[in-house]
Amino acid sequence: MFVDLAVVAAGLLQCHRDSIHHNRAAALDPGDDLGRVVVFVGDDRFGPLAFQQSDRMWCYFNPMPSFLQRGIGRLRERMKRPVRNFNLYTPHVKDKAGLEIGGPSETFRARDILPVYQFVGSLDNCDFSSSTVWGEHAQRFHFLAEKAPGRSIFCDGSNLNPVASGTYDFVLSSHNLEHFANPVRALYEWKRVLRPGGAIILILPYYKSTFDHRRTPTPAAAMLDDFQRNIGEDDLSHLPDILEKHDLELDPGAGSLENFRKRSLDNVNNRCLHHHVFDQHNIRELLMSIKFEVLAVDLVLPMHICVLARV
């Protein structure tokens, strides 16, 4: 069966980076923005080049030819072009003082989807510990070689007691808010440390292209209710749903189901869980509910939701 390269390109844009690495395909529901074609790269177990299953088209290359390898490289670079509304984001950070939650983040560096680091005046960082599963954190926050380092603040991102109100012009957070059991409390804290007119810039995982794809986006009302009930970061009320629906094949670092369960039970110390699942709709509703002015919500397929909001 002949497969047009334009169709292949559309499919590749839907493939999760881990899906490609682990020879898995990421299927999309009918009606998703870039169509129904996904590409599966090379495994000798599969004979047909392509076949139709329900409302989805699966394309298999067996083995992967060199021209496709080059094409994947070019597509990966194109996928890292700045978000479409990037010019809306930069005035809120240019030559200004900011705080990142859980940095540093590749997504904010040059040649990625939201390269704002190069524009900031100064940047501090908050992490819940100086030692996390993501790395060791020094007292000075080094986020870009050509920029002076900021300071590291070690406290919970939903309880910024060491930071006075109105300290910063902006707050950055990339793939971080979903790790909070009480994201509304975190957002209120981030809002508190902003000066009038300050902005938050969020990058969230788009659940359909991650190991959360079997889960349902968390209603904004449920997250607001968690805030009213003063849910703590030791909460595990979403764990049964996570254990049932987490796609371990897209999260190889989690290991077996039993290893994942053990790690999850110790989440208060490692903060690996995605308590909540976001899409472009519930994050807008949530921010508006706590009186942020939402300026942009950009879906950057396949992996990201970029959000700009102002107090």
RATA-V366059 format. One record per pair of residues at least 24 apart in sequence whose C-alpha atoms are under 8 Angstrom apart, sorted by the first residue. I is the first residue (numbers start at 1). J is the second residue. D is the distance in whole Angstrom. If there is no record, write none. Layout:
i = {I,I}
j = {J,J}
d = {D,D}
This chain:
i = {1,1,3,7,8,8,8,8,9,10,10,10,10,11,11,11,11,11,12,12,12,12,13,13,13,13,14,14,14,14,15,15,15,16,16,16,16,18,18,19,22,26,27,28,28,29,29,30,30,79,79,80,80,80,81,81,81,82,82,82,82,82,83,83,83,83,83,84,85,85,86,88,89,89,89,90,90,92,92,92,92,93,93,93,93,93,94,94,94,95,95,95,95,96,96,96,96,96,97,97,97,97,97,97,98,98,98,98,98,98,98,98,99,99,99,99,99,99,99,99,100,100,100,100,100,100,101,101,101,101,101,101,101,101,101,102,102,102,102,102,102,103,103,103,103,104,104,105,105,107,109,117,117,118,118,122,122,122,122,123,123,123,124,124,124,124,124,125,125,125,125,126,126,126,126,126,126,127,127,127,127,127,127,128,128,128,128,129,129,130,132,133,157,157,158,158,158,158,158,158,158,159,159,159,160,163,164,165,165,165,165,166,166,166,166,166,167,167,167,168,168,168,168,169,169,169,169,169,170,170,170,170,170,171,171,171,172,172,172,173,173,173,173,174,174,174,175,175,175,175,176,176,177,178,178,178,178,178,178,179,179,179,179,179,179,180,180,180,180,180,181,181,181,181,181,181,181,181,182,182,182,182,182,182,182,183,183,184,184,184,185,188,191,194,196,197,197,198,198,199,199,199,199,200,200,200,200,201,201,201,201,202,202,202,202,203,203,203,203,204,204,204,204,205,205,205,205,206,206,206,206,206,206,206,206,207,207,207,207,209,209,210,210,211,211,211,211,211,211,212,212,212,212,213,213,214,214,214,215,215,215,215,215,216,217,217,217,217,217,218,218,218,218,219,220,220,220,220,221,224,233,234,234,236,238,239,239,242,279,280}
j = {49,50,59,37,37,38,39,59,75,34,35,37,38,35,36,37,38,39,38,39,72,75,75,79,301,302,38,209,301,302,39,209,302,209,210,302,303,250,251,250,250,209,56,56,208,55,56,55,56,113,301,111,112,113,111,112,113,111,112,113,114,115,113,114,298,300,306,298,296,298,114,296,116,201,308,116,119,169,170,198,199,119,120,121,169,170,119,120,121,119,120,121,122,120,121,122,169,170,121,122,123,168,169,170,122,123,124,168,169,170,171,172,123,124,125,126,168,170,171,172,124,125,126,171,172,173,125,126,127,157,171,172,173,174,176,126,127,128,173,174,176,127,143,173,174,142,143,143,174,174,144,143,144,144,147,147,148,149,150,149,150,151,149,150,151,152,153,150,151,152,153,152,153,154,155,156,157,152,153,154,155,156,157,154,155,156,157,154,155,154,270,270,186,189,182,183,185,186,187,189,190,185,186,189,189,193,193,192,193,194,195,192,193,194,195,196,193,194,195,193,194,195,198,194,195,197,198,199,194,198,199,200,201,199,200,201,200,201,202,200,201,202,203,202,203,204,202,203,204,205,203,204,204,204,274,275,276,277,278,271,272,273,274,275,276,233,271,274,275,276,231,232,233,234,235,236,275,276,223,226,227,230,231,232,233,223,227,223,224,227,227,290,311,311,311,310,311,310,311,308,309,310,311,307,308,309,310,306,307,308,309,305,306,307,308,304,305,306,307,278,304,305,306,278,303,304,305,278,279,299,301,302,303,304,305,277,278,279,303,302,303,250,303,246,247,248,249,250,251,245,246,247,277,246,247,245,246,247,241,242,245,246,277,277,276,277,278,279,282,276,277,278,282,282,282,283,285,286,286,286,268,267,268,265,275,264,275,275,305,305}
d = {7,7,8,7,7,7,7,8,8,6,7,7,8,8,8,5,4,5,6,6,7,8,7,7,7,6,6,7,7,5,7,7,7,6,7,7,7,6,8,6,8,7,7,7,7,8,8,7,7,8,8,6,5,5,6,6,5,7,6,4,5,7,5,6,7,7,8,8,8,7,7,8,8,8,7,7,7,8,7,7,6,6,5,7,7,6,5,5,6,6,5,4,7,6,5,6,6,8,6,5,6,6,5,7,6,5,6,5,6,5,6,7,5,5,5,7,7,6,5,6,6,5,6,6,4,6,6,5,6,7,7,6,5,8,7,6,5,8,7,8,7,8,8,7,8,8,6,8,7,7,8,8,7,8,8,8,7,8,7,7,5,8,8,4,5,6,8,7,6,5,6,6,5,6,7,8,7,8,6,5,6,7,7,5,5,5,7,5,7,7,7,7,6,8,8,8,6,4,7,6,8,8,7,7,7,7,6,5,4,7,8,6,5,5,4,7,5,6,6,6,5,6,7,6,6,8,5,7,6,5,5,6,8,6,5,6,6,5,6,8,6,5,6,6,4,6,8,6,5,6,8,7,7,7,5,6,5,7,7,6,7,6,5,6,7,7,8,8,6,8,7,7,5,8,6,8,6,7,7,6,6,8,6,7,7,7,8,7,6,6,6,8,7,8,7,6,5,6,6,7,6,4,6,8,6,5,6,7,6,5,7,8,6,5,7,6,5,5,6,7,6,5,7,7,6,5,6,7,6,8,8,7,5,5,6,6,6,7,8,6,6,7,7,6,5,7,8,5,6,7,6,7,7,8,8,6,7,8,8,8,6,8,7,7,7,5,5,6,7,6,5,7,7,6,6,7,6,5,8,8,6,7,5,8,6,8,8,8,7,7}
